[in-house]
Amino acid sequence: MAGRSQKEILKKQVEIRSKLWPELDPRMLWSIDSDGWSAVPRLMPLMMSIMDDLSGKGYPVSRTYLELWVRLREERFLTLNRPEEMAFHAGFEGQRALRTWKDRVQRLANLGFIGLKPGPLGDLSYAVFFNPYHVVKRAYLDGNVQERKWQALVVRANEVRSFDLDELDDEGNLVLEEEEEAAKPAVKPKTKRRPRTTRSTKAS
């Protein structure tokens, strides 16, 4: 049912697009079916805005985060073995490009968005990427996220059916699966009906 609904929405959108741009050749568009794509959460722009707020004025980290994110695969782990290239792609140029990039990566780690491990490239050799919803919620609980951006995040997350914020309790701790199960309303087990027995009548 949901699949059909999505197809119907897509069909309507294509129809509207065709009316607005009748001369448009679909090959002119950047198709998600092409190679070179990476899955990006729908709330990434708002997440990036909050990241920059948390990092402080003059030290934006969002471009660095996004550049690293698009290199990720499902394991959410990255070897930082091309730092000069990563710095350039994140928009840093000149003699201080690499130093600035390293500063932004370290800031992301200090904020909790990523974890770093040392290796052959020094202290910034390996990175793991934590769930940004969790990081932002903990920052909000500490009073470090603007209320209007937090409310926007909560509402939009609900709209896209992303419930990662519910995975932390009000103290910022991960909710255990057992606790999640216990929080669910108990379902009263159905009692099996005993088979009806016919009374035997004694012969008079």
Accessible surface in RSA format (square Angstrom, percent):
REM  Atomic radii and reference values for relative SASA: ProtOr
REM  Chains: A
REM  Algorithm: Lee & Richards
REM  Probe-radius: 1.40
REM  Slices: 20
REM RES _ NUM      All-atoms   Total-Side   Main-Chain    Non-polar    All polar
REM                ABS   REL    ABS   REL    ABS   REL    ABS   REL    ABS   REL
RES MET A   1   177.31  91.8 141.70  93.8  35.61  84.8 130.04 110.6  47.26  62.6
RES ALA A   2    77.81  71.5  66.99 103.4  10.82  24.6  73.16 103.0   4.65  12.3
RES GLY A   3    44.35  54.7   0.00   N/A  44.35  54.7  37.31 102.4   7.05  15.8
RES ARG A   4   148.68  62.4 146.11  74.5   2.57   6.1  62.15  84.9  86.53  52.4
RES SER A   5    47.64  40.3  45.48  60.7   2.15   5.0  21.40  45.6  26.24  36.8
RES GLN A   6   118.79  66.4 115.55  84.4   3.24   7.7  40.66  86.5  78.13  59.3
RES LYS A   7   152.02  74.2 145.97  89.6   6.05  14.4  90.66  81.6  61.36  65.4
RES GLU A   8   104.32  59.9 101.20  76.6   3.12   7.4  35.84  69.3  68.48  55.9
RES ILE A   9    92.37  52.6  91.55  68.2   0.82   2.0  92.32  66.5   0.05   0.1
RES LEU A  10   115.50  64.3 113.14  80.9   2.36   5.9 115.43  81.1   0.07   0.2
RES LYS A  11   137.03  66.8 131.15  80.5   5.88  14.0  79.59  71.6  57.44  61.2
RES LYS A  12   134.15  65.4 133.65  82.0   0.51   1.2  76.79  69.1  57.36  61.1
RES GLN A  13   107.63  60.2 102.87  75.2   4.76  11.3  25.68  54.7  81.95  62.2
RES VAL A  14    57.33  37.7  56.51  51.2   0.81   2.0  57.33  49.8   0.00   0.0
RES GLU A  15    82.74  47.5  77.75  58.8   4.99  11.9  34.79  67.3  47.95  39.1
RES ILE A  16    92.13  52.4  91.92  68.5   0.21   0.5  92.10  66.3   0.03   0.1
RES ARG A  17    74.80  31.4  72.99  37.2   1.81   4.3  31.14  42.6  43.66  26.5
RES SER A  18    56.30  47.6  48.87  65.2   7.43  17.1  34.18  72.8  22.12  31.0
RES LYS A  19   169.10  82.5 141.02  86.5  28.08  66.9  91.76  82.6  77.34  82.4
RES LEU A  20   118.22  65.8  93.85  67.1  24.37  61.3  96.11  67.5  22.11  59.5
RES TRP A  21   134.53  54.0 132.35  64.1   2.18   5.1 102.29  54.5  32.24  52.3
RES PRO A  22   104.95  76.5  72.57  66.2  32.38 117.7  76.48  63.1  28.47 176.9
RES GLU A  23   133.97  76.9 101.99  77.2  31.98  76.2  79.79 154.3  54.19  44.2
RES LEU A  24    42.10  23.4  22.72  16.3  19.38  48.7  23.46  16.5  18.64  50.2
RES ASP A  25    46.34  32.5  42.26  42.1   4.08   9.6  23.26  54.7  23.08  23.0
RES PRO A  26    87.73  63.9  79.46  72.4   8.27  30.0  79.75  65.8   7.98  49.6
RES ARG A  27   210.26  88.3 176.38  89.9  33.88  80.7  87.11 119.0 123.15  74.6
RES MET A  28   138.81  71.9  99.93  66.1  38.89  92.6  97.34  82.8  41.47  54.9
RES LEU A  29    76.01  42.3  60.93  43.6  15.08  37.9  63.43  44.5  12.58  33.8
RES TRP A  30   210.82  84.6 183.99  89.1  26.83  63.0 169.72  90.5  41.10  66.7
RES SER A  31    46.39  39.2  38.38  51.2   8.01  18.5  34.86  74.2  11.53  16.2
RES ILE A  32   125.81  71.6 111.57  83.1  14.24  34.3 111.57  80.3  14.24  38.7
RES ASP A  33   131.20  91.9  97.54  97.1  33.66  79.6  35.14  82.7  96.06  95.8
RES SER A  34    57.75  48.8  41.53  55.4  16.22  37.4  28.97  61.7  28.78  40.3
RES ASP A  35   145.30 101.8 119.56 119.0  25.74  60.9  41.57  97.8 103.72 103.4
RES GLY A  36    82.83 102.1   0.00   N/A  82.83 102.1  41.87 114.9  40.96  91.7
RES TRP A  37   109.17  43.8  73.78  35.7  35.38  83.1  77.26  41.2  31.90  51.8
RES SER A  38    36.99  31.3  16.12  21.5  20.87  48.1  18.88  40.2  18.11  25.4
RES ALA A  39    84.89  78.1  62.90  97.1  21.99  50.0  73.90 104.1  10.99  29.1
RES VAL A  40    67.13  44.2  40.73  36.9  26.40  63.6  41.94  36.4  25.19  68.3
RES PRO A  41    49.26  35.9  33.76  30.8  15.50  56.3  46.08  38.0   3.17  19.7
RES ARG A  42   179.27  75.3 150.86  76.9  28.41  67.6  36.18  49.5 143.09  86.7
RES LEU A  43     4.07   2.3   1.82   1.3   2.25   5.7   3.96   2.8   0.11   0.3
RES MET A  44     5.35   2.8   5.24   3.5   0.11   0.3   3.72   3.2   1.63   2.2
RES PRO A  45    95.81  69.8  85.29  77.7  10.51  38.2  89.04  73.5   6.76  42.0
RES LEU A  46    40.60  22.6  35.65  25.5   4.95  12.4  39.03  27.4   1.57   4.2
RES MET A  47     4.17   2.2   4.16   2.8   0.01   0.0   4.16   3.5   0.01   0.0
RES MET A  48    34.29  17.8  34.25  22.7   0.04   0.1  27.96  23.8   6.32   8.4
RES SER A  49    39.14  33.1  30.88  41.2   8.26  19.0  26.19  55.8  12.95  18.1
RES ILE A  50     1.28   0.7   1.27   0.9   0.01   0.0   1.28   0.9   0.00   0.0
RES MET A  51     0.07   0.0   0.07   0.0   0.00   0.0   0.07   0.1   0.00   0.0
RES ASP A  52    40.53  28.4  35.99  35.8   4.53  10.7  16.90  39.8  23.62  23.6
RES ASP A  53    61.39  43.0  35.88  35.7  25.51  60.3  19.04  44.8  42.34  42.2
RES LEU A  54    33.61  18.7   9.59   6.9  24.02  60.4  13.14   9.2  20.47  55.1
RES SER A  55    13.25  11.2   0.00   0.0  13.25  30.5   2.86   6.1  10.38  14.5
RES GLY A  56    27.58  34.0   0.00   N/A  27.58  34.0  25.71  70.6   1.87   4.2
RES LYS A  57   208.77 101.9 173.82 106.6  34.96  83.2 125.23 112.7  83.54  89.0
RES GLY A  58    55.70  68.7   0.00   N/A  55.70  68.7  33.96  93.2  21.74  48.7
RES TYR A  59    99.12  46.3  99.12  56.4   0.00   0.0  51.43  38.7  47.69  58.8
RES PRO A  60    63.06  46.0  59.09  53.9   3.96  14.4  60.10  49.6   2.96  18.4
RES VAL A  61     0.00   0.0   0.00   0.0   0.00   0.0   0.00   0.0   0.00   0.0
RES SER A  62     8.88   7.5   8.88  11.9   0.00   0.0   0.02   0.0   8.86  12.4
RES ARG A  63   130.38  54.7 126.12  64.3   4.26  10.1  59.47  81.3  70.90  43.0
RES THR A  64     0.68   0.5   0.36   0.4   0.32   0.8   0.00   0.0   0.68   1.0
RES TYR A  65     0.08   0.0   0.08   0.0   0.00   0.0   0.08   0.1   0.00   0.0
RES LEU A  66    58.37  32.5  58.37  41.8   0.00   0.0  58.37  41.0   0.00   0.0
RES GLU A  67    15.35   8.8  11.05   8.4   4.29  10.2  12.27  23.7   3.08   2.5
RES LEU A  68     0.03   0.0   0.03   0.0   0.00   0.0   0.03   0.0   0.00   0.0
RES TRP A  69    16.35   6.6  15.83   7.7   0.52   1.2  14.99   8.0   1.36   2.2
RES VAL A  70    67.69  44.5  50.17  45.4  17.52  42.2  50.17  43.6  17.52  47.5
RES ARG A  71    53.56  22.5  37.77  19.3  15.80  37.6  26.23  35.9  27.33  16.6
RES LEU A  72    14.96   8.3   0.28   0.2  14.68  36.9   0.66   0.5  14.30  38.5
RES ARG A  73   176.19  74.0 167.82  85.5   8.38  19.9  59.12  80.8 117.08  71.0
RES GLU A  74   159.05  91.3 140.63 106.4  18.42  43.9  67.61 130.8  91.44  74.7
RES GLU A  75   106.63  61.2  78.23  59.2  28.39  67.6  56.55 109.4  50.08  40.9
RES ARG A  76    68.79  28.9  68.79  35.1   0.00   0.0  30.28  41.4  38.52  23.3
RES PHE A  77    88.29  44.2  84.38  52.3   3.92  10.2  84.38  51.2   3.92  11.2
RES LEU A  78    20.66  11.5  19.52  14.0   1.14   2.9  20.66  14.5   0.00   0.0
RES THR A  79    52.55  37.4  45.41  46.0   7.14  17.0  29.23  39.3  23.32  35.2
RES LEU A  80     0.74   0.4   0.11   0.1   0.63   1.6   0.11   0.1   0.63   1.7
RES ASN A  81    87.17  60.1  68.35  66.1  18.82  45.3  16.07  38.7  71.10  68.7
RES ARG A  82   129.26  54.3 124.15  63.3   5.10  12.1  36.40  49.7  92.85  56.3
RES PRO A  83    19.60  14.3  19.60  17.9   0.00   0.0  19.60  16.2   0.00   0.0
RES GLU A  84   111.83  64.2 104.95  79.4   6.89  16.4  58.42 113.0  53.41  43.6
RES GLU A  85    54.99  31.6  46.01  34.8   8.98  21.4  26.08  50.4  28.91  23.6
RES MET A  86     2.95   1.5   2.95   2.0   0.00   0.0   2.95   2.5   0.00   0.0
RES ALA A  87     1.69   1.5   1.69   2.6   0.00   0.0   1.69   2.4   0.00   0.0
RES PHE A  88   123.68  61.9 116.90  72.4   6.77  17.6 116.99  70.9   6.69  19.1
RES HIS A  89   110.60  60.4  77.07  53.6  33.53  85.8  49.71  51.2  60.89  70.8
RES ALA A  90     3.22   3.0   0.00   0.0   3.22   7.3   3.10   4.4   0.12   0.3
RES GLY A  91    37.95  46.8   0.00   N/A  37.95  46.8  19.23  52.8  18.72  41.9
RES PHE A  92    24.46  12.2  20.81  12.9   3.65   9.5  23.34  14.2   1.11   3.2
RES GLU A  93   132.11  75.8 103.70  78.5  28.40  67.6  27.67  53.5 104.44  85.3
RES GLY A  94    63.27  78.0   0.00   N/A  63.27  78.0  40.84 112.1  22.43  50.2
RES GLN A  95   189.37 105.9 148.78 108.7  40.59  96.6  60.94 129.7 128.43  97.4
RES ARG A  96   154.06  64.7 152.57  77.8   1.49   3.5  56.70  77.5  97.37  59.0
RES ALA A  97    15.53  14.3  14.00  21.6   1.54   3.5  15.43  21.7   0.10   0.3
RES LEU A  98    52.96  29.5  51.37  36.7   1.59   4.0  51.37  36.1   1.59   4.3
RES ARG A  99   158.48  66.5 152.15  77.6   6.33  15.1  59.61  81.5  98.87  59.9
RES THR A 100    32.08  22.8  27.90  28.3   4.19  10.0  18.34  24.6  13.74  20.8
RES TRP A 101     1.77   0.7   1.77   0.9   0.00   0.0   1.59   0.8   0.18   0.3
RES LYS A 102    89.11  43.5  87.78  53.9   1.33   3.2  40.89  36.8  48.23  51.4
RES ASP A 103    50.93  35.7  43.51  43.3   7.41  17.5  23.85  56.1  27.07  27.0
RES ARG A 104    25.24  10.6  25.24  12.9   0.00   0.0   0.00   0.0  25.24  15.3
RES VAL A 105     0.01   0.0   0.01   0.0   0.00   0.0   0.01   0.0   0.00   0.0
RES GLN A 106    71.96  40.2  71.96  52.6   0.00   0.0  34.06  72.5  37.91  28.8
RES ARG A 107    61.70  25.9  61.19  31.2   0.51   1.2  11.66  15.9  50.04  30.3
RES LEU A 108     0.00   0.0   0.00   0.0   0.00   0.0   0.00   0.0   0.00   0.0
RES ALA A 109    22.68  20.9   8.66  13.4  14.02  31.9   8.90  12.5  13.78  36.5
RES ASN A 110   109.81  75.7  72.06  69.6  37.75  90.9  29.91  72.0  79.90  77.2
RES LEU A 111    53.96  30.0  33.69  24.1  20.27  50.9  37.61  26.4  16.35  44.0
RES GLY A 112    28.15  34.7   0.00   N/A  28.15  34.7  25.35  69.6   2.80   6.3
RES PHE A 113     0.06   0.0   0.04   0.0   0.02   0.1   0.04   0.0   0.02   0.1
RES ILE A 114     2.95   1.7   0.00   0.0   2.95   7.1   0.00   0.0   2.95   8.0
RES GLY A 115    17.43  21.5   0.00   N/A  17.43  21.5  16.51  45.3   0.92   2.1
RES LEU A 116    36.26  20.2  11.42   8.2  24.84  62.4  11.50   8.1  24.77  66.7
RES LYS A 117   142.25  69.4 142.05  87.2   0.20   0.5  85.06  76.6  57.19  60.9
RES PRO A 118    89.40  65.2  76.33  69.6  13.08  47.5  76.73  63.4  12.67  78.8
RES GLY A 119    32.42  40.0   0.00   N/A  32.42  40.0  17.65  48.4  14.77  33.1
RES PRO A 120   119.98  87.4  75.68  69.0  44.29 161.0  89.85  74.2  30.12 187.2
RES LEU A 121    81.38  45.3  55.33  39.6  26.05  65.5  61.62  43.3  19.75  53.2
RES GLY A 122    36.46  45.0   0.00   N/A  36.46  45.0  34.23  93.9   2.23   5.0
RES ASP A 123   107.09  75.0  97.87  97.4   9.21  21.8  23.03  54.2  84.06  83.8
RES LEU A 124    24.17  13.5  19.24  13.8   4.92  12.4  19.24  13.5   4.92  13.2
RES SER A 125     0.48   0.4   0.48   0.6   0.00   0.0   0.48   1.0   0.00   0.0
RES TYR A 126    67.29  31.4  66.82  38.0   0.47   1.2  39.19  29.4  28.11  34.6
RES ALA A 127     1.30   1.2   0.00   0.0   1.30   3.0   1.26   1.8   0.04   0.1
RES VAL A 128    59.29  39.0  58.42  52.9   0.87   2.1  58.42  50.8   0.87   2.4
RES PHE A 129    12.29   6.1   0.19   0.1  12.09  31.5   0.19   0.1  12.09  34.6
RES PHE A 130    97.62  48.8  92.95  57.6   4.66  12.1  96.61  58.6   1.01   2.9
RES ASN A 131    44.32  30.6  30.12  29.1  14.20  34.2  19.92  47.9  24.40  23.6
RES PRO A 132    13.85  10.1  13.85  12.6   0.00   0.0  13.85  11.4   0.00   0.0
RES TYR A 133    16.36   7.6  16.36   9.3   0.00   0.0  13.07   9.8   3.29   4.1
RES HIS A 134    22.08  12.1  22.08  15.3   0.00   0.0  12.22  12.6   9.86  11.5
RES VAL A 135    10.89   7.2   8.72   7.9   2.18   5.2   9.71   8.4   1.19   3.2
RES VAL A 136     0.03   0.0   0.03   0.0   0.00   0.0   0.03   0.0   0.00   0.0
RES LYS A 137    23.37  11.4  23.37  14.3   0.00   0.0   7.89   7.1  15.48  16.5
RES ARG A 138    95.49  40.1  94.23  48.0   1.25   3.0  44.90  61.4  50.58  30.7
RES ALA A 139    13.77  12.7   9.37  14.5   4.40  10.0  13.10  18.5   0.67   1.8
RES TYR A 140    55.83  26.1  50.11  28.5   5.72  14.9  26.83  20.2  29.00  35.8
RES LEU A 141    70.05  39.0  36.47  26.1  33.57  84.4  39.48  27.7  30.57  82.3
RES ASP A 142   107.87  75.6  77.05  76.7  30.81  72.9  18.35  43.2  89.52  89.3
RES GLY A 143    64.29  79.3   0.00   N/A  64.29  79.3  32.50  89.2  31.79  71.2
RES ASN A 144    91.48  63.1  69.56  67.2  21.92  52.8  17.21  41.4  74.27  71.8
RES VAL A 145    14.54   9.6   0.78   0.7  13.76  33.2   3.65   3.2  10.89  29.5
RES GLN A 146    76.30  42.7  64.14  46.9  12.15  28.9  41.65  88.7  34.64  26.3
RES GLU A 147    93.54  53.7  85.95  65.0   7.58  18.1  59.80 115.7  33.74  27.5
RES ARG A 148   178.28  74.9 163.93  83.6  14.35  34.2  72.38  98.9 105.89  64.2
RES LYS A 149    34.83  17.0  33.79  20.7   1.04   2.5  22.72  20.5  12.11  12.9
RES TRP A 150    23.86   9.6  23.86  11.5   0.00   0.0  13.21   7.0  10.65  17.3
RES GLN A 151    84.17  47.1  84.00  61.4   0.17   0.4  34.87  74.2  49.30  37.4
RES ALA A 152    47.71  43.9  36.30  56.0  11.41  26.0  44.94  63.3   2.77   7.3
RES LEU A 153     0.00   0.0   0.00   0.0   0.00   0.0   0.00   0.0   0.00   0.0
RES VAL A 154    53.98  35.5  52.50  47.5   1.48   3.6  52.54  45.7   1.44   3.9
RES VAL A 155    84.98  55.9  81.69  74.0   3.29   7.9  84.72  73.6   0.26   0.7
RES ARG A 156    99.35  41.7  99.03  50.5   0.32   0.8  31.38  42.9  67.98  41.2
RES ALA A 157     2.26   2.1   2.26   3.5   0.00   0.0   2.26   3.2   0.00   0.0
RES ASN A 158    96.65  66.7  88.45  85.5   8.21  19.8  15.29  36.8  81.37  78.6
RES GLU A 159   108.38  62.2  75.68  57.3  32.69  77.8  37.75  73.0  70.62  57.7
RES VAL A 160    41.59  27.4  14.06  12.7  27.53  66.3  22.00  19.1  19.60  53.2
RES ARG A 161   180.89  76.0 161.00  82.1  19.89  47.4  56.74  77.5 124.15  75.2
RES SER A 162    24.40  20.6  17.24  23.0   7.16  16.5  16.71  35.6   7.69  10.8
RES PHE A 163    93.80  46.9  83.60  51.8  10.20  26.6  86.95  52.7   6.85  19.6
RES ASP A 164    35.47  24.8  34.82  34.7   0.65   1.5   0.70   1.6  34.77  34.7
RES LEU A 165    15.06   8.4  14.95  10.7   0.11   0.3  15.06  10.6   0.00   0.0
RES ASP A 166   100.05  70.1  83.38  83.0  16.67  39.4  31.93  75.1  68.12  67.9
RES GLU A 167    65.60  37.7  65.38  49.5   0.23   0.5  19.53  37.8  46.07  37.6
RES LEU A 168     4.54   2.5   0.00   0.0   4.54  11.4   0.00   0.0   4.54  12.2
RES ASP A 169    54.35  38.1  47.21  47.0   7.14  16.9  32.02  75.4  22.33  22.3
RES ASP A 170   122.07  85.5 106.24 105.7  15.83  37.4  32.47  76.4  89.60  89.4
RES GLU A 171   145.65  83.6 114.41  86.6  31.24  74.4  45.70  88.4  99.95  81.6
RES GLY A 172     5.03   6.2   0.00   N/A   5.03   6.2   2.17   5.9   2.86   6.4
RES ASN A 173    78.81  54.3  75.95  73.4   2.86   6.9  21.38  51.5  57.43  55.5
RES LEU A 174   103.54  57.7  88.95  63.6  14.59  36.7  88.95  62.5  14.59  39.3
RES VAL A 175    35.75  23.5  23.48  21.3  12.27  29.6  23.65  20.5  12.10  32.8
RES LEU A 176   108.36  60.3 105.83  75.7   2.53   6.4 108.36  76.1   0.00   0.0
RES GLU A 177   134.90  77.4 132.07  99.9   2.83   6.7  45.26  87.6  89.63  73.2
RES GLU A 178   127.36  73.1 118.89  89.9   8.48  20.2  70.49 136.3  56.88  46.4
RES GLU A 179    93.59  53.7  85.68  64.8   7.91  18.8  38.91  75.3  54.68  44.6
RES GLU A 180    69.70  40.0  63.98  48.4   5.72  13.6  26.07  50.4  43.64  35.6
RES GLU A 181   106.64  61.2  95.82  72.5  10.82  25.8  42.73  82.6  63.92  52.2
RES ALA A 182    85.92  79.0  49.65  76.6  36.26  82.5  62.60  88.2  23.32  61.8
RES ALA A 183    86.21  79.3  49.04  75.7  37.17  84.5  60.80  85.6  25.40  67.3
RES LYS A 184   121.68  59.4 110.16  67.6  11.52  27.4  72.85  65.6  48.83  52.0
RES PRO A 185   119.94  87.4 101.76  92.8  18.18  66.1 113.48  93.7   6.45  40.1
RES ALA A 186   104.99  96.5  66.91 103.2  38.09  86.6  75.42 106.2  29.57  78.3
RES VAL A 187   134.75  88.7 110.79 100.3  23.96  57.7 114.03  99.1  20.72  56.2
RES LYS A 188   180.60  88.1 160.27  98.3  20.33  48.4 108.63  97.8  71.97  76.7
RES PRO A 189   107.08  78.0  94.16  85.8  12.91  46.9 103.80  85.7   3.28  20.4
RES LYS A 190   199.17  97.2 170.30 104.5  28.87  68.7 118.79 106.9  80.38  85.6
RES THR A 191   120.68  85.8  99.19 100.6  21.49  51.2  72.63  97.6  48.04  72.6
RES LYS A 192   197.90  96.5 169.21 103.8  28.69  68.3 118.31 106.5  79.59  84.8
RES ARG A 193   229.51  96.4 200.82 102.4  28.69  68.3  77.04 105.3 152.46  92.4
RES ARG A 194   217.68  91.4 197.82 100.8  19.86  47.3  70.30  96.1 147.38  89.3
RES PRO A 195   116.77  85.1  98.36  89.7  18.41  66.9 110.25  91.0   6.52  40.5
RES ARG A 196   236.16  99.2 202.07 103.0  34.09  81.2  84.40 115.3 151.76  92.0
RES THR A 197   122.94  87.4  95.27  96.6  27.67  65.9  69.75  93.7  53.19  80.4
RES THR A 198   134.39  95.6 105.94 107.4  28.45  67.8  77.91 104.7  56.48  85.4
RES ARG A 199   220.78  92.7 198.45 101.2  22.33  53.2  76.16 104.1 144.62  87.7
RES SER A 200   108.51  91.7  78.86 105.2  29.66  68.3  52.61 112.0  55.90  78.3
RES THR A 201   128.77  91.6  99.89 101.3  28.88  68.8  74.19  99.7  54.57  82.5
RES LYS A 202   199.73  97.4 170.07 104.3  29.67  70.6 118.83 107.0  80.90  86.2
RES ALA A 203   105.62  97.1  65.78 101.5  39.85  90.6  76.67 108.0  28.95  76.7
RES SER A 204   160.55 135.7  84.39 112.6  76.16 175.4  86.11 183.4  74.43 104.3
END  Absolute sums over single chains surface
CHAIN  1 A    16041.4      13195.0       2846.4       8982.8       7058.6
END  Absolute sums over all chains
TOTAL         16041.4      13195.0       2846.4       8982.8       7058.6
